[in-house]
Amino acid sequence: MTASAIIAPAPTNLRFHPVRDSVTMLRRNLKRMLRYPSMTIMLVGMPVVFLLLFVYVFGGTLGAGLDGSAPGGRAEYVNYVAPAIILMTVMATVQGTAISVAIDLTEGIIARFRTMHIARVSVLTGHVVGSIIQATFALAFVIVVALLVGFRPAAGPVEWLVTAGFLLAVTVAFVWLSVALGQVSGSVETASNLPMPLLLLPFVSSGFVPTDSLPAGLRWFAEFQPFTPIIETLRGLLMGQPIGNNAWLALGWCAAITLGGYLWSKRLFSRVSAR
């Protein structure tokens, strides 16, 4: 018997299955979220704490005079601040995304996946879709808490459907950005700190007080940063207020952040895979 008869020929029909592999990676990330719920609880708990703090501690003062046609106070302020808290929920969730990606890199999981016959795109896709699912549950929980403390949106079924689509676009944009931040961080500690500006920028926007009440320089920054049109669009959809050009500005920011985050993530992942 010849050597050629003993050695089996190498398979030539191996193909990548991006969808199937992405589902496998998604299942892995969801199982990790369920196995370690402490991070999810912490990330969801942060916006809830801010909501309770601003409504019950500062609401009586900050709510006075928000609208000249209303008496102001805590009841009005909860309707004003809830959209900002909803946005902060998304930002808190994507911070967890950066940490999860950094954990996979530092523990060598990404390097191990590179040795397996799987589509490379599935690794990042699993993180992205898993984070979107996590953000969906977090948003539902925070909205329920907001309703319990007095949030009374005027949105009908159509407005809620549009709001859900808009929040999905915002979540996708910042999840991709956080995937890139998780790869560039180099450590879990750095990954937990790099997305921190995403949690702080809503404070320097129209989320908690009208931009007209800010000093001139700070007002200019608040009006031209991405979180103000996003919050104003959410507020308009939920409270039945005019949105104006804010929706187009917000969607433009989301498209730019999505494209930039995706290309940056893909480039970083290719560089890591090439090592």
ABEGO torsion letter per residue (X at the ends): XBAAAABBBBBAABBBBAAAAAAAAAAAAAAAAAABAAAAAAAAAAAAAAAAAAAAAAAAAAABGABAABAEEAAAAAAAAAAAAAAAAAAAAAAAAAAAAAAAAAAGAAAAAAABBBBAAAAAAAAAAAAAAAAAAAAAAAAAAAAAAGBBBABBAAAAAAAAAAAAAAAAAAAAAAAAAAAAAGBAAAAAAAAAAAAAAAABBAAABBAAABBAAAAAAAAABAAAAAAAAAAAAAAGBBAEAAAAAAAAAAAAAAAAAAAAAAAAAAAAAAX
